Amino acid sequence: MLDLTGKNALVTGIANNRSIAWGIAQQLHQAGANLGVTYLPDPKGRFEKKVGELVAPLNPTIFLPCDVQDYEQIDATFSTIAEKWDKLDILIHCLAFADKEDLSGEFSATSREGFNKALEISAYSLIGLAKRAKPLMKEGGSIITLSYIGGVKVVPNYNVMGVAKSALEMSVRYLASELGSANIRVNAISAGPIRTLASSAVGGILDMIRHVEEIAPLKRTVTQIEVGNTAAFLSSNLASGITGQVIYVDAGYEIMGM
């Protein structure tokens, strides 16, 4: 039985009720995990209010701002975890961003600034969070990130985010190799296209979803809750032998050639 009672889980990347991170948080809570949630701070406090109201029924014991481009905020987040929880068992990394102009048109037109921003937020942030999580995962742990098939195959308009996801997936493998001796497992879930705040920046996202619904063996795309179920499994002892993997939760789309 999947049971996360007594486990402390930090979930990043919840923006609204369409976020994949929200589906993951719900399933971790249902399995009994104690939640901590971070949100992206903004000058008007909109995300703090919106995310705070959304996650309130899950009773998170930690709720903090964390912009992964601000290393002081990252350090403050993990200092709070050390003080309030003493240990961390599960880290959910659901962070990705690219400038909208870099998600359409010619890939060769990607700006240096846009490339660096996409790679820092979408890939390097996993490394930075894992580094800080490692000493808190005293009894081992599970680190899970979100990828997409655009990291291994060309997807129209995905552009620089595809490169970022490729870097993210390779980071999963290197981190898994490094952290395995501490009984920390690192995996990625490659989800099918879901209409979220982040995916709305990708040109033609609705066409992508319709295409998956036509081609995938299950003749549909997936839901946030289905991704959440897989994340809960990977967080549990039922997945104790799985690390360094990219698991596709995409209604089977990845296996199709035509």
C-alpha positions in Angstrom: 0.0 0.0 0.0 1.3 3.5 -0.9 1.8 5.2 2.4 3.8 8.5 2.9 2.8 9.0 6.5 5.6 10.7 8.4 7.3 11.9 5.3 8.1 15.5 4.7 7.6 16.7 1.1 8.6 20.1 -0.4 6.6 20.9 -3.5 7.7 23.7 -5.8 6.0 25.2 -8.9 2.3 25.5 -7.9 0.9 28.5 -9.7 -2.9 27.6 -9.9 -5.3 24.7 -9.9 -4.1 23.7 -13.4 -0.5 23.2 -12.3 0.9 19.7 -12.5 2.6 20.5 -9.2 -0.9 21.0 -7.7 -1.9 17.5 -8.9 1.3 16.1 -7.3 0.7 18.0 -4.0 -2.9 16.6 -3.8 -1.7 13.0 -4.2 1.2 13.4 -1.7 -1.3 14.8 0.8 -3.8 12.0 0.2 -1.0 9.4 0.8 -0.3 11.1 4.2 2.8 13.2 3.5 3.4 16.4 5.5 3.6 19.2 2.9 5.8 22.3 2.4 5.0 24.6 -0.5 6.9 27.3 -2.2 5.5 30.0 -4.5 7.1 32.5 -6.9 7.0 35.9 -5.1 5.8 39.0 -7.1 5.6 42.6 -6.0 1.8 42.6 -5.6 1.7 39.3 -3.7 -0.7 37.8 -6.2 0.9 34.3 -6.2 1.2 34.3 -2.4 -2.6 34.9 -2.1 -3.7 32.6 -5.0 -1.4 29.7 -4.1 -2.0 30.1 -0.4 -5.8 29.9 -0.8 -5.4 26.9 -3.1 -3.2 24.8 -0.9 -4.9 25.7 2.4 -7.0 22.5 2.5 -3.8 20.5 2.3 -2.6 22.1 5.6 1.1 22.8 4.5 3.3 23.3 7.6 5.7 25.4 5.5 4.7 28.0 3.0 7.4 30.2 1.7 8.5 32.4 -1.3 11.2 30.9 -3.4 12.5 32.4 -6.6 15.2 30.0 -7.8 17.1 32.9 -9.4 17.5 34.3 -5.9 20.0 32.1 -4.0 19.3 33.8 -0.7 15.6 32.8 -1.0 16.7 29.2 -1.7 19.0 29.1 1.3 16.2 30.6 3.5 13.8 27.9 2.3 16.1 25.1 3.3 17.1 26.8 6.6 13.4 26.9 7.5 13.0 23.2 6.6 16.0 22.4 8.8 14.5 24.3 11.7 10.9 23.2 11.4 11.2 19.7 10.1 14.8 18.6 10.8 14.7 16.3 7.8 13.4 16.2 4.3 12.1 13.1 2.5 10.7 14.3 -0.8 11.6 17.1 -3.1 9.3 17.9 -6.0 10.8 20.2 -8.7 8.2 21.6 -11.1 10.0 24.6 -12.3 10.4 25.8 -15.9 10.4 29.1 -17.8 11.5 30.6 -21.1 10.7 33.9 -22.6 7.7 33.7 -24.9 9.7 35.0 -27.8 12.0 32.1 -27.5 9.1 29.6 -27.7 8.2 30.3 -31.3 9.9 31.1 -34.6 13.4 30.1 -35.5 15.5 28.3 -32.9 18.7 30.0 -34.2 17.1 33.3 -33.2 17.2 32.4 -29.5 18.9 35.1 -27.6 21.9 34.5 -25.3 19.9 36.0 -22.4 16.9 33.9 -23.1 18.9 30.7 -23.4 20.7 31.4 -20.1 17.4 32.2 -18.3 15.7 29.1 -19.6 18.6 26.8 -18.6 19.0 28.4 -15.2 15.4 28.2 -14.2 14.4 25.0 -15.9 17.5 22.8 -15.4 20.2 24.3 -13.1 17.6 25.0 -10.4 17.2 21.2 -9.9 20.9 21.0 -9.2 20.8 23.9 -6.7 17.8 22.5 -4.9 19.2 18.9 -4.8 22.5 20.3 -3.3 20.7 21.9 -0.5 18.3 19.0 0.0 21.0 16.3 0.3 22.1 17.0 3.9 18.5 17.1 5.0 17.6 13.8 3.5 19.1 12.0 6.5 17.1 8.8 6.0 17.4 8.8 2.2 14.8 10.4 0.0 13.2 10.9 -3.4 13.8 13.9 -5.8 11.3 14.2 -8.7 11.3 16.6 -11.6 9.1 17.2 -14.6 10.2 16.8 -18.2 8.6 16.6 -21.6 9.2 14.6 -24.8 10.5 17.9 -26.3 13.7 17.2 -24.5 14.5 14.2 -26.7 12.6 14.9 -29.9 11.8 18.1 -31.8 8.5 19.6 -31.0 7.3 22.7 -32.9 7.6 25.9 -30.9 9.2 24.2 -27.9 12.6 25.5 -29.0 14.9 26.5 -26.2 12.7 24.7 -23.6 13.6 21.4 -25.4 17.2 22.1 -24.8 16.5 22.9 -21.2 14.5 19.7 -20.7 17.4 17.7 -22.3 19.8 19.3 -19.8 17.3 18.5 -17.0 17.1 14.8 -17.9 20.8 14.5 -18.0 21.1 16.3 -14.7 18.7 13.6 -13.3 21.1 10.9 -14.3 24.2 12.6 -12.8 22.4 13.5 -9.6 21.1 9.9 -9.3 24.6 8.6 -9.7 26.0 11.0 -7.1 23.2 10.7 -4.5 22.5 7.0 -4.7 25.1 6.2 -2.0 23.0 8.3 0.4 19.9 6.3 -0.6 18.5 9.4 -2.4 16.7 8.5 -5.6 16.3 11.0 -8.5 13.8 10.6 -11.3 11.9 12.5 -13.8 8.3 12.2 -15.0 7.8 13.1 -18.7 4.2 14.1 -18.8 2.0 14.4 -21.9 0.9 18.0 -22.8 -1.5 19.5 -20.3 -3.0 22.9 -20.5 -1.3 24.8 -17.7 -0.1 28.4 -17.1 3.4 27.4 -18.2 2.3 25.5 -21.3 0.1 28.3 -22.4 3.2 30.2 -23.5 4.0 27.4 -26.0 2.6 28.3 -29.4 0.0 25.7 -30.6 -0.4 24.0 -27.3 -4.1 23.1 -28.0 -3.0 21.6 -31.4 -0.4 19.5 -29.5 -3.0 18.2 -27.1 -5.4 17.3 -29.9 -2.6 15.5 -31.7 -1.8 13.4 -28.7 -5.5 12.6 -28.3 -5.5 11.3 -31.9 -2.2 9.4 -31.8 -1.7 8.1 -28.3 -2.7 4.5 -27.7 -5.2 5.6 -25.0 -6.6 8.2 -27.4 -6.4 11.0 -24.8 -3.9 13.0 -22.9 -3.3 12.8 -19.2 -4.4 14.7 -16.1 -2.5 16.4 -13.3 -3.8 13.7 -10.9 -2.4 10.9 -13.1 1.0 12.6 -13.0 0.5 13.1 -9.3 -0.2 9.4 -8.8 3.1 8.5 -10.5 5.0 11.1 -8.3 3.4 9.7 -5.2 4.6 6.2 -6.2 8.1 7.4 -7.0 8.1 9.1 -3.6 7.2 5.9 -1.8 9.1 2.8 -0.7 7.3 0.9 -3.5 9.7 2.6 -5.9 12.8 1.9 -3.8 14.7 0.3 -6.7 14.0 3.1 -9.2 16.5 5.9 -9.8 17.9 7.9 -12.7 14.9 7.2 -14.8 12.6 9.3 -17.0 9.1 7.8 -16.7 6.6 8.7 -19.4 3.1 9.5 -18.3 1.6 10.4 -21.6 -1.1 7.9 -22.5 1.5 6.0 -24.4 2.3 8.7 -27.0 6.1 8.3 -26.6 6.0 4.7 -28.1 4.4 5.7 -31.4 6.3 6.2 -34.6 3.4 7.5 -36.7 
